[in-house]
């Protein structure tokens, strides 16, 4: 497994409600996405940063979504006015207290 932390600068003129609405509307796109185990949406409005923490079964699965020129990147650019920054991590273990 791997984890991708995705961050992007949020345009100053977007309100917190607009950002949260955009994130809420995006949730359906990630349901049943091949290879995606979990996605957490993240927001630091004070510092103008939005993004997500994704857990994937493999980097290859993730790269299908993150491909340069793809629809996901175009959505981020249009919705938030920025190019995403992706940092990769190996994920050897997950502790999920909600599932014991």
Buried (B, 14 or more C-beta within 10 A) or exposed (E): BBBBBBBBBBBEEBEEEBBBEBBEEBEEEBEEBEBBBBBEBBBEEEEBBBBBBBBBBEBEBBBBBBEEEEEBBEBBEEBBBBEBEBEEEEBEEEEEEEEE
